Amino acid sequence: MSRSSNKEASIEEVPPSPSGSNQSEFALAVEGLRTAYMEKRESSTLVPPAGRPVWDMDVAIIDGKVNYTYWYELEDKTPGGGQKLQCIRLVDIPSSVADAILRLERNLPSLSGKPNYEIVGDRVQILTDAPEPSMLDDDSEDVTTELALLPEIAVDPEQHFTKKCKYRSEIHNLLLCQGGVCPGVPKSEYIIPLLGKSAAGELVFERFTSRWVLALLHPLARYKAWILQVINGLACLHSLGIVHRDLRIDNLVFSSDRSHLYIIDLESRWGNHLAPEILWEPTLDAGWNEKSDIYDLGCTIKGMVYGNVPITGVVEWDVPSPLDMIVEACTQSSPEERPSLDVLHNMVAAIEV
């Protein structure tokens, strides 16, 4: 696994422009929730700014329990001049010290000498065999044949975004979404269109705005429109037999006027492990399906509201009404109890703004 980077967006609060009491109440609720979360986030020693820089982190299921492992940078260097690290592992057991730390409700204990240690529930113990940060194997495929199907585009950095293609599935899925050819006719206006390839063999897309726009406060009407667009985009993918697997706010881009979004990253390779039925093992057959995409949609709505991604998977993020009922429906533990995209579309469309 490569050195981690902080993907959280800073929250820039701007006055909302609501068109009614529902929107005013919603905007105030969002602002209050964001403020409360950021107060906990910024005071937690689990991560900066109150905590030390995180070199890398890993989440894994061991003996049926979720293990969060962090490697923190130390001021000292190794004899070879490399970065010296402290490993801290938190084994999440409900209502325990480790659980409270992961929920940002209490801080990491500071042990003299900064040894490697773990917290298993309420018990703090030294890690005598602390793991090293792992390096992910490069599983890129040969995409020469697929790239040959694409026209070459003269890239203008101000108008285009380029991406190295790692998997044949990405080109296959993108082409499916535009009639099987490039350039083609998009089957959904909410899926990023593939324009072609660059001279360097990278995929070329129109340049849009990244998810930083979510850090701003928006009226309820805009969140409603965005959620409907994601639902419509997912419906198109599912109609083509494509499970996204990795739906999250990082895989959304926005038009310059923020009225329109596009789903990106159609690799359908590795993905989220948020839905309870998805296996944690590093396998391509982890059980991703249309219903796990719907679970991820609920988590994506939370990210839209907070304009951020949670530090840990157990951070409690309440969502204000009326979006709370949408999130609750999407994130039912049982896949069979999650509504279809058609039902979700009707639920969201019925929200008064």
Protein Blocks (a to p, Z undefined) as FASTA:
>chain_A
ZZdddfbdcddddddddfbfklmmmmmmmmmmmmmmmmmmmmpckbcfkbccdfbdcddd
eehiacdddddddfbdcfkopacdddddddddehifklmmmnopaccdddehiiadddeh
jaccddfbbccddddddfbdcfklmmmmpccddddfklpccdddfbfklmmmmmmmnoop
acdddfbfkbccdfbdcfkopacddddddfklmmpccdfklmmmmmmmmmmmmmmmmmno
pafklacfklcccdfklpaccdehilopadcfkblklcfbdcfklopafklmmmmmmmmm
mmmmnopacfbfkbccddddfklmmmmmmmgfblklpccfklmmmmmmmpcZZ
